Amino acid sequence: MKPLVLICSQDAEFYLFLSHILEVDGFSAELIDVEDAVPQAAEREPQAVVLDCLPAGAIGPTICARLKSEVEAGAVRVVALIAPGAEHQHVELIKTGIDESFMRPFAPAKLLAYLRRELAVARLGLNGRNGRESLNCGPLEIRLASHRVNCNGEQLHLGPIEYNLLCYLIENPGKVCFRDELVHAAWPHNIHVGPRTVDVHISRLRKTLAPHNFIRTIRSAGYALEEQED
């Protein structure tokens, strides 16, 4: 399933332009109304919401604040596209926790690069992992369409690198995953990552998964996921 991006815009032509660019790059894009932005984000579980911030009014900061406070923390990236004349909204957007912002006119490649990097779609593949809807390991479940991770019914919040690492480990239960394998699975190709960086992210992942000890260290080699009974 393609990663879902909701576009909150009152400019129909701009929405058609942006949705076409996103869909060509492998995303699914849908238009949402200003009034319905927050409930739609909560219901549809998108990977990102793009706010088209126009000069009239200040709906961008208001919606961003509500998305960050009313939608599950860390579940969605919020990106602002700031139109000429709306520059004054930039500071307020930062205060409300916007994840990224671009000034219009902007290079679409920059937005696409941000989404691919933050949503980790470059390493996950745009059609899901072999068509599967979820990955499971004992009480741990990853819902691939929404990038949500649950353990014993409780949602866990992972960064994109930790999410990629966990997916790769679950797909290879019991197998010794060498650090260079994990780098290839979790990071973009154009970023140099050393062994220590892998260790740091595995440590963060372990803290999030605690008290469950899913990940075993293989000395001088890498890591392995302990197989769990269902």
C-alpha positions in Angstrom: 0.0 0.0 0.0 1.3 3.5 -0.9 2.1 5.9 1.9 -0.8 8.3 2.4 -0.3 12.0 2.4 -3.3 14.3 3.1 -3.2 17.8 1.6 -5.0 20.5 3.4 -5.5 23.3 0.8 -8.1 25.7 -0.4 -6.4 26.0 -3.8 -7.8 23.3 -6.1 -5.2 23.9 -8.8 -2.3 23.7 -6.4 -3.7 20.5 -4.9 -4.0 18.9 -8.4 -0.4 19.9 -9.1 1.0 18.6 -5.8 -1.1 15.4 -5.8 0.2 14.5 -9.3 3.8 15.0 -8.2 3.3 12.9 -5.1 1.5 10.1 -6.9 4.1 9.9 -9.7 6.7 9.4 -6.9 4.7 6.6 -5.4 2.6 8.3 -2.7 -1.1 8.3 -2.4 -2.5 11.9 -2.0 -5.9 13.1 -1.0 -7.4 16.5 -0.4 -9.0 17.4 3.0 -11.0 20.4 4.1 -9.7 22.8 6.6 -12.6 22.1 9.0 -12.0 18.3 8.7 -8.2 18.2 8.8 -7.8 16.9 12.3 -10.6 14.3 12.4 -9.6 13.1 8.9 -6.0 12.7 10.1 -7.1 10.8 13.1 -9.3 8.5 11.1 -7.3 7.9 8.0 -3.9 7.5 9.7 -1.8 9.2 7.0 2.0 9.2 7.2 2.0 13.0 6.5 -0.2 16.1 6.4 0.7 18.9 4.1 -0.7 22.3 5.1 -1.0 24.9 2.3 -0.6 28.1 4.3 -2.1 31.1 2.4 -1.8 34.8 3.4 -5.4 35.1 4.4 -5.9 34.0 8.0 -3.6 31.8 10.0 -5.1 28.4 9.7 -1.8 26.7 9.3 -0.5 27.2 12.8 -4.0 26.4 14.2 -4.3 23.1 12.4 -0.7 22.2 13.2 -1.2 22.8 16.9 -4.4 20.6 16.8 -2.7 17.8 14.8 0.2 17.7 17.3 -2.1 17.7 20.4 -5.1 15.7 19.2 -3.5 13.1 16.9 -1.4 10.4 18.5 2.1 11.9 19.2 4.6 11.1 16.5 2.1 9.3 14.3 2.1 11.9 11.5 4.6 14.3 10.0 3.2 17.8 9.4 4.7 19.9 6.6 3.9 23.5 5.9 4.0 25.1 2.4 4.1 28.8 3.1 2.8 31.1 0.3 4.2 34.6 -0.4 2.5 37.0 2.0 2.2 34.3 4.7 5.8 34.5 5.9 4.5 35.8 9.3 3.1 32.3 10.0 6.5 30.7 10.0 7.4 31.5 13.6 4.0 30.4 14.8 4.3 27.1 12.9 7.6 26.5 14.6 6.0 27.2 18.0 3.3 24.7 17.3 5.7 21.9 16.4 5.8 21.8 12.6 8.1 19.1 11.3 9.2 20.9 8.2 8.3 24.0 6.1 9.0 25.2 2.6 8.4 28.6 1.0 6.3 28.7 -2.1 7.4 28.6 -4.9 9.4 25.5 -3.9 11.3 22.8 -5.7 9.0 19.7 -5.5 12.2 17.5 -5.3 12.9 19.0 -1.8 9.5 18.0 -0.5 9.8 14.5 -2.0 13.2 14.0 -0.6 12.0 15.0 2.9 9.0 12.7 2.7 11.1 9.8 1.5 13.7 10.3 4.2 11.3 10.9 7.1 8.7 8.3 6.2 11.5 5.8 5.3 9.7 4.8 2.1 13.0 4.5 0.2 14.0 1.4 2.2 10.6 0.0 2.8 9.4 -0.1 -0.8 6.3 1.7 -2.0 4.0 -1.3 -2.3 4.5 -2.6 1.2 6.8 -5.5 2.3 5.9 -8.3 -0.1 2.2 -7.3 0.0 1.9 -7.9 3.7 -0.3 -5.8 5.9 1.5 -6.3 9.1 4.6 -7.8 10.7 4.3 -9.7 14.0 6.7 -11.0 16.7 4.9 -12.3 19.8 3.1 -9.3 21.3 4.7 -6.9 18.8 2.7 -5.8 15.8 3.7 -3.4 13.0 0.9 -2.1 10.8 2.7 -1.4 7.6 0.2 0.9 5.9 0.1 3.4 8.8 3.7 2.7 10.2 2.2 2.1 13.6 3.8 -0.2 16.1 1.9 -1.8 18.9 3.1 -4.0 21.8 0.5 -5.7 24.0 -2.1 -3.2 22.6 0.0 -0.1 23.5 1.3 2.1 20.7 5.0 2.6 20.5 6.5 5.7 18.9 9.6 5.1 16.8 11.7 7.3 14.6 12.0 6.3 10.9 15.4 4.7 11.4 14.3 2.6 14.5 11.2 1.7 12.6 13.2 0.4 9.6 15.6 -1.5 11.9 12.7 -3.2 13.7 11.0 -4.2 10.4 14.2 -5.7 9.1 14.8 -7.6 12.3 11.3 -9.0 12.5 11.5 -10.1 8.8 14.6 -12.1 9.8 13.8 -13.7 13.2 16.7 -15.5 14.8 19.1 -14.5 12.0 22.3 -12.7 12.8 22.0 -9.3 11.1 25.4 -7.7 10.6 25.7 -4.0 11.0 26.3 -3.3 7.3 23.1 -5.2 6.5 21.2 -3.0 9.0 22.7 0.2 7.5 21.5 -0.9 4.0 18.1 -1.7 5.4 17.5 1.5 7.5 19.4 4.4 6.0 19.4 6.1 2.6 22.2 5.0 0.2 23.8 8.4 0.1 24.4 8.7 3.9 27.6 7.2 5.4 26.8 5.4 8.7 29.4 3.9 11.0 29.0 0.9 13.3 28.7 3.1 16.4 25.7 4.9 14.8 23.9 1.5 14.3 24.6 0.7 18.0 23.1 4.0 19.1 19.9 3.5 17.2 19.6 -0.1 18.4 20.0 1.2 21.9 17.1 3.6 21.3 15.0 0.9 19.9 15.6 -1.4 22.9 14.6 1.4 25.3 11.3 1.9 23.4 10.7 -1.9 23.5 11.5 -2.3 27.2 10.7 -4.2 29.3 10.6 -6.7 26.5 14.0 -7.9 25.4 13.5 -8.7 21.8 16.9 -7.9 20.5 20.1 -9.9 21.2 23.6 -8.6 20.7 25.9 -10.8 18.7 29.4 -9.9 19.8 31.6 -8.4 17.1 28.9 -9.1 14.5 25.6 -7.4 14.9 22.1 -8.2 16.3 19.4 -10.8 16.1 15.8 -10.8 17.0 14.8 -13.4 19.5 12.0 -15.5 18.2 8.8 -15.1 20.3 6.0 -17.4 20.9 2.6 -16.1 19.7 
